Amino acid sequence: MSAPTSAQWLRAAAARIATGSEILARDRTRRLVAWVRSVWRRTMGWLGEASGIAWAVRLAVLLAAAWVLRKIGVALAVAVARRLETSPWLLWPVLALWLIAAWRAGNPKRGPAPAAAAAEEPAGEGPAAGMTVDEIRTLLITVFRLDPQVHVAVLAERLTESTSRPWSAADVRAAVEAAGGRVKRGVRMPGRSPSTGVRRASLSDPSPAPPPGPVGPVVVAGQQPSTGPATATPTGPPTPTEAGAGKRFTIIDDPANPYRHTVINH
């Protein structure tokens, strides 16, 4: 096999740098979006824990902090722009570092990460740390029971009871957002005043399990299928199954109450 020519090597190198640059840009954007969402979630959780005058004071503090950060950001951006205008050579080291990082990220030996593996990565925080998105959805749907919408405070109580771990309002918000749900104000529950809560319809169902294999015998081509009566195989009572590939908690049905479940952490 002949060695690649200079033109072929340059084309391969350019393709590798372009692929690596795309991977770097996507990864940095994903991290930035995750950081912004985390800050927004914690800020709204801190603001939602107060009411009345305390809520107004916290809102004023947030607005003042946003004004100060805006001033600092604008001043920093102006300083960087002036520095680059007077010293444009600083862009060359930045370009060199980017090319090196793109070259390493575009290594074909790494290969693209499959979507299924990304879906199984832990996405929970706080009491839900280590749980995947499907496990968090399963846990939330279980504690919803038959209620179409539940307050965040009630969800925290039910999750604390089910998992034997303390859940705060911020933890519930983080779990709901990680599962793709939405926390809204003015949610109603029977016998309670309207408050911040979650609607069951905002949570999508967990990913379906793979279909089971064939139940009946397999008929080979050229043979007649069996026409005898099927023999029923007795089965024992259902046993609790482990949720998720990581086997981090078990959901057990209550035989006395079909709408109640017990979640055991491992």
Protein Blocks (a to p, Z undefined) as FASTA:
>chain_A
ZZddfklmmmmmmmmmmmmmmmmmmmmmmmmmmmmmmmmmmmmmmmmmpghjllmmmmmm
mmmmmmmmmmmmmmmmmmmmmmmmmmmmlmmmmmmmmmmmmmmmmpmklopadfklmmmp
cfbehjlgoiafklmmmmmmmmnmmafbdcfklmmmmmmmmnopacdfklmmmmmmmnop
acdehiacehiacdddddfklpccdddddddddfbdcddehiacdfbdcddddddddddd
dehjklpaccdddfklmkbccdddZZ
